Amino acid sequence: MPTKYEKFMAKTPEERRAELIKQLSKTPDRVAVLVRGKPVIKQFKFLVQEERPMMDLKVIVRAKLSETHPDKFSSHTALFMFVKIQKKESESLALLPDVSMASIAQDYTWDDGFVHIEYALEDVFG
């Protein structure tokens, strides 16, 4: 059974962009972000204020993950986030926590208007 993310991505870039334009008309100072990874979180679309650092989105995703998957999250679990590059979908770049969402959007927004970000969890000790 396809996830909500998979259903959303099955739409054409033009359809996704049309939906986004409606949302951004209410909050034009936001960056549209699609987030995915394993384990899956229910909410995958986020509108983040342009001036906010990447760390704020990371905190939100971490909270969503700990709510939906408390068994996979502990104080020893690190969350890594990577921005997907549209022209090379198999490639991604690690994101620094202090980079603003506006600068990420300027360089990495896809044709559908979203910045595509993947996350990964890793157990760390230290």
N, C-alpha and C positions, 0 to 999 in steps of 0.2 A: 504494500500500500504506500503510495507516494506521500511524502511529508508536505506540510504547507509550503516549505521553501521550494521543494521540487515542483509543486503545482505552480507557484509564482514564477519560477524560472522557465517553465514551459511556455509562458506567454512570450510574445515577441518583445524586443526592446522598445518598440514604439508603444505597445500596450502598457508596459511597466512605466515608461516615461509619462504617459498620459495620467496614470494614477498618481504618480509623484507630483506632477504639476498641480493637481488639485490640492494635495496636502501642503505643498510649499507655498501656495497662494495665501494660506493662513499664517504661516511662519516662515517668511522668506530668509531669515537670518540663520537657517539651519542647514546642516549637511546631512544628506540622506545616506544611510549606511545599511548594507545587508550583511548580516553576520551569520556564519555557519561553522560547524565543527562537530566533533564527537566528544562527549555525549551531546545530543541534540537538545536545544532549548526551544520552547514554544514560540517565543517572540524572536523574530529574526530581522525585522525592520526597525530601524531607529532613526530619529531625527535629533541630531546633536548640534548644539549651538556652535557656530563657527569659531568663536574665540576659545572654546574649551579645549584643554589638552587631551591627547589620546588616552591618558590615564583615567579620565572620567568615564569614557566608554568602557574601559577595561574593568573598572569598579562595578559598573552596571551589569556587564556580562558575568562577572564573577558572582555577583549577588543572585542573578537569575540561575546560574549553574548550581549554586549551593542550595537554592530553594527546590529546584526540580531533581537534583541528583546529590542529596546530602551524603549518600554512601560513597560517592566517588570524590568527595572534596574533604580535605582536611587542611590544617595549618601547614602541612608539608607539601601541598599541591601548588605548583606554579602554573600560571596561565600565560601563554605566549600568544601574541596576536600578529598576524601577517596580512599585508595588503596584497590583493591579487592584481596582477597586471593584465589588462584586457588583451593586448596584442599577443601576449605570451601567457595564456591561461594556466599553463603548467608551472609558471614561475610566480614566486611571491617574495616580498621583502619583509623582514622583521620591522616592526614599528617601535620607535622610541616613545616612552611615556610622556615626554614633555613637548612633543610636536603638536602644533595646533591642528584642529580638524580642518580649518580653512586651507592650510598648506597641503594637507593630505588630499583634500578634495581637488585642489588646483592641479595636482600632478597625476592623480589616480582615479578620477571619476570616469566611469564607463559611459558608453553611448546611451544607456538606459537612464542615466542621471544619478546612479548610485555608486558609492564607493563599496567595493566588495572586500570583505575582511573574513579571514578564517582564523579560528583559534585552535589551540592544542593544549592539552593538560599533560603535565609531567610531575611525577613524584620527585621531590628533592629533599635532601636532608642537610641540615647545616647549622 
